[in-house]
């Protein structure tokens, strides 16, 4: 081969370039965009630059000066003409509830006011313009670079004097959700390990024909839509579903005492365990099939009981598969969205459902990016901790 592609390293780089571009466009760029949005919000600063400049000298104790009101009236009217008033009002409303309607209603009335004084005119339109909290919200929303989304994501807030305090009790939701997400993900990982370990052992040490059939059964869920697999649990677990009918038929529960197993945390755990179980079985199977079965027989011939032989001989050799499967299941469980949304109800929601809510419904992309950023950092810390304690080089996926 002539030309610059004669170098094998250059040829390898050219061949891998499409993959790098694909990862950059579909993964790196979206993640980077959301992380930037979590700390950068120029909407209010671009719409109200003179108002924010005038507020920079405000002491924050009483209503600001006439110059601030005049600048705000002029720029809010310009924002309405530029069709950015709705976005400005939404940003301010996130800091002080009810201000969206105040801004929109006031601008509609301000069109009828020809001359000042603007302070009296705006307070006459709505008394909230005389409340310092309104102007604190506007000034805070005007920060281009801000950490308020990350403070909100851990149930904190910045007070007008600059100090940081906890959110009111009725608004402390995200720390509890993070804790619930990590606990549920850890529980699902342990369930998958308890169910997947003996199943992987059975497949690894079964005759080739039977092992192929069992492995195919493990892979069957991958051939079925995630949506179908999740909704099937609604049929099975609902109050009038198959599982409750079976319990009633066996006399374990009365017809009037059917168990609620769907639209709660039980439904979330059951459905997610079913969906994620293959991700535990396959790494375990790939490791177990390389372990000679004669080792356990040799340990028994030397006088070791089965529990002792398993603990000293077999279990240590399967740790690379245990680590790989556990890490894979745990990371997938942390970010699961569809399954909790369909079968979790209100009590079975995880943090990923609120990330989706802020992306699709409230359109608070900054808070969604902050929640996602905290999850990303948490997963990275867990990965580094696993590497420090166990070693990523020991992890085997196949």
C-alpha positions in Angstrom: 0.0 0.0 0.0 1.5 3.3 -1.1 1.2 6.7 0.5 0.8 7.8 4.1 -1.5 4.8 5.0 1.5 2.5 4.7 2.0 3.0 8.5 -0.1 0.3 10.4 -0.7 2.7 13.3 -2.1 5.3 10.9 -4.3 2.7 9.2 -5.6 1.6 12.6 -6.4 5.2 13.5 -8.3 5.8 10.3 -10.3 2.6 10.8 -11.3 3.6 14.4 -12.1 7.2 13.5 -15.8 6.5 12.6 -16.3 4.9 16.0 -14.7 7.8 17.8 -16.9 10.2 15.8 -20.0 8.2 16.6 -19.2 8.1 20.4 -18.4 11.8 20.3 -21.7 12.7 18.6 -24.0 10.3 20.4 -22.5 10.3 23.9 -19.8 12.8 24.7 -21.5 15.8 23.1 -25.0 15.3 24.8 -23.4 14.7 28.2 -21.1 17.7 27.8 -24.1 19.9 26.7 -26.2 18.9 29.8 -23.3 19.5 32.1 -22.8 23.0 30.6 -26.5 23.7 31.0 -26.3 22.7 34.7 -24.0 25.7 35.4 -24.6 28.1 32.6 -28.0 29.9 32.1 -27.8 33.2 30.2 -31.5 33.7 29.5 -32.2 36.4 32.1 -28.8 38.0 31.8 -29.3 38.4 28.0 -32.9 39.8 28.4 -32.4 42.1 31.4 -28.8 43.4 31.3 -29.5 47.0 32.4 -31.8 45.8 35.2 -29.2 43.5 36.6 -26.5 46.2 36.3 -28.7 48.6 38.3 -29.4 45.8 40.9 -25.7 45.2 41.4 -25.6 48.2 43.8 -28.9 47.4 45.6 -28.6 46.6 49.3 -31.4 44.0 49.2 -33.2 45.3 52.2 -36.0 47.4 50.7 -37.5 47.9 47.3 -34.8 49.1 44.8 -34.5 52.6 43.3 -36.6 54.2 40.5 -33.8 53.5 38.0 -34.2 49.7 38.5 -37.9 49.9 38.0 -37.5 52.0 34.8 -34.9 49.6 33.4 -37.0 46.5 34.3 -40.2 48.0 32.7 -38.3 48.8 29.5 -36.5 45.5 29.2 -39.5 43.4 30.1 -41.5 45.1 27.3 -38.6 44.5 24.9 -38.5 40.8 26.0 -42.2 40.5 25.2 -41.6 41.9 21.7 -38.7 39.5 21.3 -40.8 36.5 22.5 -38.4 35.7 25.3 -40.6 36.9 28.2 -41.9 33.4 28.9 -38.4 32.0 29.3 -37.4 34.8 31.6 -40.5 34.4 33.7 -39.9 30.7 34.0 -36.4 31.1 35.3 -37.5 33.7 37.9 -40.5 31.5 38.9 -38.1 28.6 39.7 -36.6 30.8 42.5 -39.8 32.4 43.8 -43.1 30.6 43.1 -45.8 32.7 41.5 -43.6 35.3 39.8 -44.3 33.9 36.3 -47.8 35.2 36.5 -46.6 38.5 38.0 -44.2 39.2 35.2 -46.6 38.2 32.4 -49.5 40.1 33.9 -47.4 43.2 34.7 -46.0 43.4 31.2 -49.5 43.2 29.7 -50.5 46.2 31.9 -47.3 48.1 31.4 -48.1 48.6 27.7 -50.8 51.0 28.8 -48.4 53.1 31.0 -46.7 55.8 29.0 -44.6 57.6 31.5 -43.2 57.1 35.0 -42.7 57.1 37.8 -42.3 53.4 37.1 -41.9 52.3 40.7 -45.4 53.4 41.7 -46.8 52.2 38.4 -45.4 48.6 38.8 -46.4 48.3 42.5 -49.9 49.5 41.6 -50.1 46.8 39.0 -48.9 44.1 41.5 -47.8 44.5 45.1 -45.1 41.9 44.6 -43.0 44.5 42.8 -42.6 46.1 46.2 -41.4 42.9 47.8 -37.5 42.6 48.0 -37.9 38.8 47.4 -39.0 39.5 43.8 -35.9 41.4 43.0 -33.7 38.9 44.8 -35.2 36.2 42.5 -34.5 38.4 39.4 -30.9 39.1 40.5 -30.2 35.5 41.3 -31.7 34.3 38.0 -29.5 36.7 36.2 -26.3 34.9 37.0 -24.9 33.4 33.9 -22.7 31.0 35.8 -24.4 29.5 38.8 -24.3 26.5 41.1 -28.0 26.9 42.2 -29.0 23.9 40.2 -26.6 21.7 42.1 -27.7 23.2 45.4 -31.3 22.4 44.5 -30.3 18.9 43.5 -29.1 18.3 47.1 -32.0 20.1 48.7 -30.0 23.3 49.5 -30.6 26.9 48.6 -28.7 30.2 48.6 -30.3 32.9 50.8 -30.3 36.6 49.8 -27.4 37.3 52.1 -25.3 34.7 50.2 -25.4 31.9 52.8 -26.4 28.4 52.0 -29.2 26.7 53.9 -31.5 23.7 53.6 -34.6 23.9 51.5 -38.0 24.0 53.4 -39.0 20.6 54.6 -41.8 20.3 51.9 -39.2 20.8 49.1 -36.6 18.3 50.3 -37.1 15.5 47.8 -33.9 14.9 45.9 -31.6 13.6 48.6 -34.2 11.1 49.6 -34.6 10.1 46.0 -30.8 9.7 45.6 -30.7 7.5 48.7 -33.7 5.4 47.5 -32.1 5.0 44.0 -28.8 3.8 45.5 -30.4 1.4 48.0 -32.8 0.0 45.4 -29.9 -0.4 42.9 -27.8 -2.2 45.5 -30.7 -4.5 46.5 -31.4 -5.4 42.8 -27.7 -6.1 42.3 -27.7 -8.5 45.3 -30.9 -10.2 44.1 -29.5 -10.7 40.6 -26.3 -12.1 42.2 -28.3 -14.5 44.4 -30.4 -15.7 41.5 -27.8 -15.5 38.8 -24.9 -17.3 40.5 -26.5 -20.7 40.8 -28.1 -20.3 37.3 -24.7 -19.5 35.8 -23.1 -22.4 37.6 -25.8 -24.8 36.3 -25.3 -23.6 32.7 -21.5 -23.7 33.0 -21.4 -27.3 34.2 -24.3 -28.7 32.2 -23.7 -31.0 29.2 -23.1 -28.9 26.0 -26.6 -29.5 24.6 -28.4 -28.6 27.8 -26.1 -25.7 28.4 -26.9 -24.3 25.0 -30.6 -24.5 25.7 -30.3 -22.9 29.1 -28.2 -20.1 27.7 -30.7 -19.5 24.9 -33.4 -19.1 27.6 -31.3 -16.6 29.4 -30.9 -14.6 26.1 -34.6 -14.7 25.2 -35.3 -11.5 27.1 -32.9 -9.7 24.8 -35.1 -10.7 21.8 -38.2 -9.1 23.4 -38.9 -5.4 23.7 -38.1 -3.8 27.1 -41.5 -2.2 27.0 -43.2 -5.6 26.5 -41.2 -7.3 29.3 -42.1 -4.5 31.7 -45.8 -4.3 30.9 -46.1 -8.1 31.2 -45.4 -7.7 34.9 -48.4 -5.5 35.2 -50.6 -8.4 34.0 -48.8 -10.8 36.4 -48.6 -8.6 39.6 -51.8 -6.5 39.6 -54.4 -7.1 42.2 -56.5 -9.2 39.9 -53.5 -10.6 38.1 -52.0 -14.1 37.7 -49.9 -14.1 40.8 -52.7 -13.0 43.1 -55.1 -15.4 41.5 -52.6 -18.2 42.2 -52.2 -17.2 45.8 -56.0 -17.1 46.3 -56.4 -20.5 44.6 -53.8 -22.0 46.9 -55.5 -20.5 50.0 -52.5 -18.4 51.0 -54.5 -15.2 50.9 -58.2 -14.4 50.9 -60.0 -12.9 47.9 -60.4 -9.7 49.9 -56.8 -9.7 51.0 -55.0 -9.6 47.7 -51.5 -8.2 47.8 -50.6 -4.9 46.1 -47.5 -5.8 44.1 -47.7 -3.2 41.3 -47.4 0.6 41.2 -45.1 0.5 44.2 -41.5 -0.4 45.1 -42.3 -4.1 44.9 -43.2 -3.8 41.3 -40.1 -1.8 40.5 -37.8 -4.3 42.2 -39.4 -7.4 40.6 -39.5 -6.0 37.1 -36.0 -4.5 37.2 -34.5 -7.7 38.6 -36.1 -9.7 35.8 -34.8 -7.2 33.2 -31.2 -7.0 34.6 -30.7 -10.7 35.5 -29.1 -11.6 32.2 -26.4 -8.9 32.7 -25.4 -10.8 35.8 -25.6 -14.3 34.4 -23.5 -13.8 31.3 -20.3 -12.5 33.0 -20.6 -15.2 35.7 -21.1 -17.9 33.1 -18.1 -16.7 31.0 -15.9 -17.1 34.1 -17.4 -20.3 35.5 -17.0 -22.2 32.3 -13.2 -21.8 32.5 -13.0 -23.4 36.0 -12.2 -27.1 35.8 -14.9 -29.1 37.8 -12.1 -31.5 39.0 -10.9 -28.8 41.4 -13.9 -29.3 43.7 -13.5 -33.1 43.6 -9.8 -32.7 44.5 -10.7 -30.5 47.4 -13.3 -33.0 48.6 -10.7 -35.8 48.3 -8.4 -33.8 50.6 -11.1 -33.8 53.3 -12.7 -30.4 52.6 -16.4 -30.1 53.1 -18.5 -28.6 50.2 -18.9 -25.2 51.9 -15.2 -25.0 52.7 -14.2 -26.1 49.2 -16.6 -23.6 47.7 -15.3 -20.8 49.8 -11.6 -21.6 49.4 -11.5 -22.9 45.9 -14.5 -22.0 43.7 -15.7 -18.7 44.9 -12.3 -16.8 44.6 -12.0 -17.8 41.0 -15.5 -16.5 40.2 -14.8 -13.0 41.7 -13.9 -11.4 38.3 -17.4 -12.4 37.0 -19.1 -11.4 40.2 -17.4 -8.0 40.0 -18.2 -7.5 36.4 -21.8 -8.5 36.7 -22.4 -6.5 39.9 -20.9 -3.4 38.5 -22.8 -3.7 35.2 -26.2 -4.3 37.0 -25.6 -1.6 39.5 -24.8 1.1 37.0 -27.7 0.1 34.7 -30.1 0.1 37.7 -29.1 3.6 38.8 -30.1 5.1 35.5 -33.2 3.0 34.8 -36.2 5.0 33.7 -38.8 3.0 31.7 -39.4 0.2 34.2 -40.0 2.4 37.4 -42.1 4.8 35.3 -44.5 2.0 34.2 -44.7 -0.2 37.3 -43.3 1.9 40.1 -46.2 4.2 40.8 -45.4 7.2 43.1 -43.5 5.2 45.7 -41.5 3.3 43.2 -40.0 6.2 41.3 -36.2 6.7 41.1 -34.1 9.8 40.5 -34.0 9.0 36.7 -37.8 9.6 36.6 -37.3 13.1 37.9 -34.5 13.8 35.4 -36.9 12.9 32.7 -39.6 15.0 34.3 -37.4 18.1 34.3 -36.4 17.4 30.7 -39.8 16.8 29.3 -42.4 18.5 31.5 -40.9 21.3 33.6 -38.3 22.1 31.0 -35.8 22.8 33.8 -32.8 21.5 31.9 -30.3 23.0 34.3 -31.7 21.0 37.2 -32.0 17.9 35.1 -28.3 18.4 34.1 -27.3 18.8 37.7 -29.1 15.6 38.8 -27.5 13.7 35.9 -24.1 15.2 36.7 -24.4 14.0 40.3 -25.3 10.5 39.1 -22.4 10.6 36.7 -19.9 11.6 39.4 -21.3 9.0 41.7 -20.9 6.2 39.2 -17.4 7.4 38.4 -16.5 7.3 42.1 -17.9 3.8 42.5 -15.9 2.7 39.5 -12.7 4.1 40.9 -13.4 2.6 44.3 -14.0 -0.8 42.7 -10.7 -0.4 40.8 -8.9 0.5 44.0 -10.3 -2.4 46.0 -10.6 -5.2 43.4 -8.9 -4.0 40.3 -10.6 -3.4 36.9 -8.0 -5.7 35.3 -9.6 -8.7 37.1 -13.1 -7.9 35.7 -14.2 -10.3 33.0 -17.2 -9.9 30.7 -16.5 -12.8 28.5 
